[in-house]
């Protein structure tokens, strides 16, 4: 009977191959690639075997066709059970040593011997090759995966015994055909065990592989010698190939739909977690008040993230300490606090010191063993490895958020993968929270220093004012008392009174001189200061105030900006005074409401000088040359500029710099601070 009835199935499978190729190109899934290769080899087998491939005149065509069919069935097994073993540094899939002896078997049987091997090869070599594949099959089936090991081993025993019975009863070629059918039947069972869902893809794939595996019963003479029965059986087998291909395409699409749905649920969960973290009010005036929020922060992480345990380590006073925790009992928290005191103040969680928890993540796997003491409670409690999200600053690690006790993920992933694996989206909200904690804590520390600096500055101004106001009358008192002391007509009692006045006045003069020394600003150590870091920090510090006042802030820093030689604290105070003046000027602007309020902070080099420009869109100066005089009003009238700009000019002079002011056209003004490059 002609084999033209194979043509429709061959054409349909050929048309479905681009679908597998597109799915693999779209999603880059290894399982889909193996399915593509499996049907590609099956298509090649159909082209080689039908028609003419089974003709004895073309032994190598028959060998290529049978080998392609065998390799195709092995690809389906590998896609559904991708287990392997280590051979040195190489990971070898079980399907490779399982298939290689059978490939040798097929090439020898059909290619070398043309289907008629010698007796010694038939009784010695072929059973040995089958024994190798059967041994690998036992090892493969004993590994726990989707199918229970007892079922895998039982299947190996049953198929192995049946294959040897077919070999010695019906011949070597029929045994190979039986093994190929057994591979397809095992693939049908694996589809059910791997995907474990009632879906059209699972049903069609199972029915397709099961029908395809019926090719193995052609070994029986009752089928092979009955042309009509054999013809109908081949029709079922060919239909099974098409059904299996269609079912596996549906499986790939179902997997991607399930993966997209799970990704959507995880994205929504991450968004809700971020919203929960944004409700934390972190702004505080003092670092101590900020650190006292640590228990609330850890409680929020333990409640809304995938981690049941959370602890926050913060650097304070030259050492780390446990600022707060959630989900830890008192003993564990005490042991973790003791360990935090042993952590090094420098180099802790530096870049590259610990492996990342997941690829492209800031979270690292932290091993606590190096800092554990003999008999440490953390070792007894089993808390020796945690996830750590570092709070990195430019110079040191300000702290770390430690995580442990990961909850199982309610969203299942693709079949054959771990549904509870840690993913980047599980860590992203926590990493964003940690960055916010670090930025807010650094801002709080800077703000606290500025507040202290302002307090001491006002105290110095008060002391200078008191000294100046008392010096003048004290000078008059000392002058008149000295004149009275030189008068010879004074009586003894009066002379003693004058001497008492002089003594107390000189004592008061000494007190005022001491107060004057306190009032004079102390000259800080001149160092090379990074203008980029200083201006970036100040911009970040005032950003909330810019947003509150609806001011558009623009920061522009030239590339390769050199450092300047000055006192970092004094320069920071000078720039802050200029920014405050610019904000007040834009707030008092008489421009229309729809006109934008803009403050620009720029830095550039001019020869060996570094120029810092603070410009605003508010009213200009009435007289730019007198902008730094105390109590000089702006051009639009109203409140005076105050002592801020005057103090700014004084600071620049003390640091060998210069401050100047200019009006901008058509509106606005700018303050230019010039300092020498280091």
Secondary structure, DSSP 8 states (H G I E B T S, - for coil): ---TTHHHHHHHHHHHHHHHHHHHHHH--HHHHHHHHHHHHHHHHHHHHTTTTT-TT-HHHHHHHHHHHHHHHHHHHHHH---EEEETTEEEEHHHHHHHHHHHHHIIIIIISTT---HHIIIIIHHHHHHHHHHHHHHHHHS-SSS-HHHHHHHHHHHHHHHHHHHHHH-HHHHHHHHHHHHHHHHHHHHHHHH-S--HHHHHHHHHHHHHGGGGGGGSHHHHT-HHHHHHHHHHHHHHHHHHHHHHHHHHHHHHHHHHHHHHHHHHHHHHHHHHHHT-----SSHHHHHTTHHHHHHHHHHHSSEEEEEEEEEETTEEEEEEEES--HHHHHHHHHHHHHS-SSSTT-TTSS-BSSTT-SEEEEE-GGG--TT-HHHHHT--EEEEEEEE-SSSEEEEEEEEEE---SS--STTS-TT---HHHHHHHHHHHHHHHHHHHHHHHHHHHHHHHHHHHHHHHHHHHHHHHHHHHHHHHHHHHHHHT-TT--HHHHHHHHHHHHHHHHHHHHHHHHHHHHS------EEE-HHHHHHHHHHHHHHHHHHTTEEEEEEE-TT---EEE-HHHHHHHHHHHHHHHHHHHHT--S-TTS-EEEEEEEEEETTEEEEEEEESS--BS-GGGTTSTT-BBTT-SSB-TTHHHHHHHHHHHTT-EEEEEE-SSS-EEEEEEEEB-
